[in-house]
Protein backbone atom coordinates (compact mmCIF):
# COMPACT_ATOMS: atom_id res chain seq x y z
CA UNK A 1 0.00 0.00 0.00
CA UNK A 2 1.29 3.40 -0.98
CA UNK A 3 0.44 6.82 0.31
CA UNK A 4 -0.95 9.32 -2.22
CA UNK A 5 1.06 11.86 -4.15
CA UNK A 6 0.36 15.50 -4.94
CA UNK A 7 -1.46 15.96 -8.24
CA UNK A 8 0.86 18.84 -9.17
CA UNK A 9 4.43 18.07 -8.08
CA UNK A 10 4.09 14.33 -7.28
CA UNK A 11 5.32 14.87 -3.71
CA UNK A 12 4.45 11.81 -1.61
CA UNK A 13 2.53 12.70 1.52
CA UNK A 14 3.41 11.39 4.96
CA UNK A 15 0.84 9.32 6.83
CA UNK A 16 0.74 11.76 9.75
CA UNK A 17 -0.13 14.64 7.41
CA UNK A 18 -3.21 12.86 6.08
CA UNK A 19 -4.46 11.03 9.15
CA UNK A 20 -6.70 13.73 10.62
CA UNK A 21 -7.32 16.02 7.66
CA UNK A 22 -6.13 16.68 4.14
CA UNK A 23 -3.72 19.62 3.95
CA UNK A 24 -2.23 21.48 1.00
CA UNK A 25 0.93 20.01 -0.45
CA UNK A 26 3.94 21.00 1.71
CA UNK A 27 6.13 21.16 -1.38
CA UNK A 28 4.11 23.27 -3.85
CA UNK A 29 1.32 24.58 -1.53
CA UNK A 30 -1.43 23.53 -3.98
CA UNK A 31 -4.81 22.44 -2.60
CA UNK A 32 -5.59 18.75 -2.72
CA UNK A 33 -9.06 17.39 -3.47
CA UNK A 34 -10.13 13.78 -3.16
CA UNK A 35 -11.11 12.06 -6.38
CA UNK A 36 -14.64 10.75 -6.74
CA UNK A 37 -13.40 7.14 -6.62
CA UNK A 38 -11.34 7.84 -3.51
CA UNK A 39 -14.33 9.34 -1.67
CA UNK A 40 -16.52 6.41 -2.68
CA UNK A 41 -13.93 3.94 -1.42
CA UNK A 42 -13.63 5.82 1.89
CA UNK A 43 -17.42 5.84 2.20
CA UNK A 44 -17.43 2.01 2.07
CA UNK A 45 -15.55 1.88 5.39
CA UNK A 46 -18.13 3.92 7.33
CA UNK A 47 -20.77 1.24 8.02
CA UNK A 48 -18.26 -1.32 9.32
CA UNK A 49 -18.28 -0.09 12.91
CA UNK A 50 -22.07 0.40 12.96
CA UNK A 51 -22.68 -3.13 11.72
CA UNK A 52 -20.24 -4.46 14.30
CA UNK A 53 -22.02 -2.63 17.13
CA UNK A 54 -25.43 -3.94 16.07
CA UNK A 55 -24.12 -7.52 15.89
CA UNK A 56 -22.40 -7.27 19.26
CA UNK A 57 -25.49 -5.84 20.93
CA UNK A 58 -27.76 -8.43 19.34
CA UNK A 59 -25.70 -11.27 20.83
CA UNK A 60 -25.72 -9.55 24.26
CA UNK A 61 -22.04 -8.68 24.58
CA UNK A 62 -21.20 -6.34 27.44
CA UNK A 63 -21.51 -2.66 26.42
CA UNK A 64 -18.05 -1.72 27.68
CA UNK A 65 -16.45 -4.51 25.64
CA UNK A 66 -18.43 -3.42 22.58
CA UNK A 67 -17.30 0.20 23.09
CA UNK A 68 -13.63 -0.78 23.45
CA UNK A 69 -13.64 -2.99 20.37
CA UNK A 70 -15.52 -0.34 18.39
CA UNK A 71 -12.91 2.26 19.34
CA UNK A 72 -10.15 -0.08 18.14
CA UNK A 73 -11.98 -0.69 14.85
CA UNK A 74 -12.44 3.06 14.32
CA UNK A 75 -8.76 3.67 15.02
CA UNK A 76 -7.75 1.02 12.47
CA UNK A 77 -10.15 2.40 9.85
CA UNK A 78 -8.93 5.99 10.26
CA UNK A 79 -5.33 4.77 10.20
CA UNK A 80 -5.87 2.99 6.87
CA UNK A 81 -7.87 5.72 5.12
CA UNK A 82 -4.83 7.75 3.95
CA UNK A 83 -3.70 4.74 1.93
CA UNK A 84 -6.81 4.82 -0.27
CA UNK A 85 -6.71 8.57 -0.96
CA UNK A 86 -6.00 9.88 -4.45
CA UNK A 87 -5.88 13.58 -5.25
CA UNK A 88 -6.92 15.82 -8.10
CA UNK A 89 -6.64 19.55 -8.86
CA UNK A 90 -10.36 20.39 -8.57
CA UNK A 91 -13.27 19.24 -6.49
CA UNK A 92 -15.37 16.57 -8.19
CA UNK A 93 -19.09 15.98 -7.62
CA UNK A 94 -19.92 13.39 -5.00
CA UNK A 95 -22.15 11.32 -7.25
C-alpha positions in Angstrom: 0.0 0.0 0.0 1.3 3.4 -1.0 0.4 6.8 0.3 -0.9 9.3 -2.2 1.1 11.9 -4.1 0.4 15.5 -4.9 -1.5 16.0 -8.2 0.9 18.8 -9.2 4.4 18.1 -8.1 4.1 14.3 -7.3 5.3 14.9 -3.7 4.5 11.8 -1.6 2.5 12.7 1.5 3.4 11.4 5.0 0.8 9.3 6.8 0.7 11.8 9.7 -0.1 14.6 7.4 -3.2 12.9 6.1 -4.5 11.0 9.1 -6.7 13.7 10.6 -7.3 16.0 7.7 -6.1 16.7 4.1 -3.7 19.6 3.9 -2.2 21.5 1.0 0.9 20.0 -0.4 3.9 21.0 1.7 6.1 21.2 -1.4 4.1 23.3 -3.8 1.3 24.6 -1.5 -1.4 23.5 -4.0 -4.8 22.4 -2.6 -5.6 18.8 -2.7 -9.1 17.4 -3.5 -10.1 13.8 -3.2 -11.1 12.1 -6.4 -14.6 10.7 -6.7 -13.4 7.1 -6.6 -11.3 7.8 -3.5 -14.3 9.3 -1.7 -16.5 6.4 -2.7 -13.9 3.9 -1.4 -13.6 5.8 1.9 -17.4 5.8 2.2 -17.4 2.0 2.1 -15.5 1.9 5.4 -18.1 3.9 7.3 -20.8 1.2 8.0 -18.3 -1.3 9.3 -18.3 -0.1 12.9 -22.1 0.4 13.0 -22.7 -3.1 11.7 -20.2 -4.5 14.3 -22.0 -2.6 17.1 -25.4 -3.9 16.1 -24.1 -7.5 15.9 -22.4 -7.3 19.3 -25.5 -5.8 20.9 -27.8 -8.4 19.3 -25.7 -11.3 20.8 -25.7 -9.5 24.3 -22.0 -8.7 24.6 -21.2 -6.3 27.4 -21.5 -2.7 26.4 -18.1 -1.7 27.7 -16.5 -4.5 25.6 -18.4 -3.4 22.6 -17.3 0.2 23.1 -13.6 -0.8 23.5 -13.6 -3.0 20.4 -15.5 -0.3 18.4 -12.9 2.3 19.3 -10.2 -0.1 18.1 -12.0 -0.7 14.9 -12.4 3.1 14.3 -8.8 3.7 15.0 -7.8 1.0 12.5 -10.2 2.4 9.9 -8.9 6.0 10.3 -5.3 4.8 10.2 -5.9 3.0 6.9 -7.9 5.7 5.1 -4.8 7.8 4.0 -3.7 4.7 1.9 -6.8 4.8 -0.3 -6.7 8.6 -1.0 -6.0 9.9 -4.5 -5.9 13.6 -5.2 -6.9 15.8 -8.1 -6.6 19.6 -8.9 -10.4 20.4 -8.6 -13.3 19.2 -6.5 -15.4 16.6 -8.2 -19.1 16.0 -7.6 -19.9 13.4 -5.0 -22.1 11.3 -7.3 
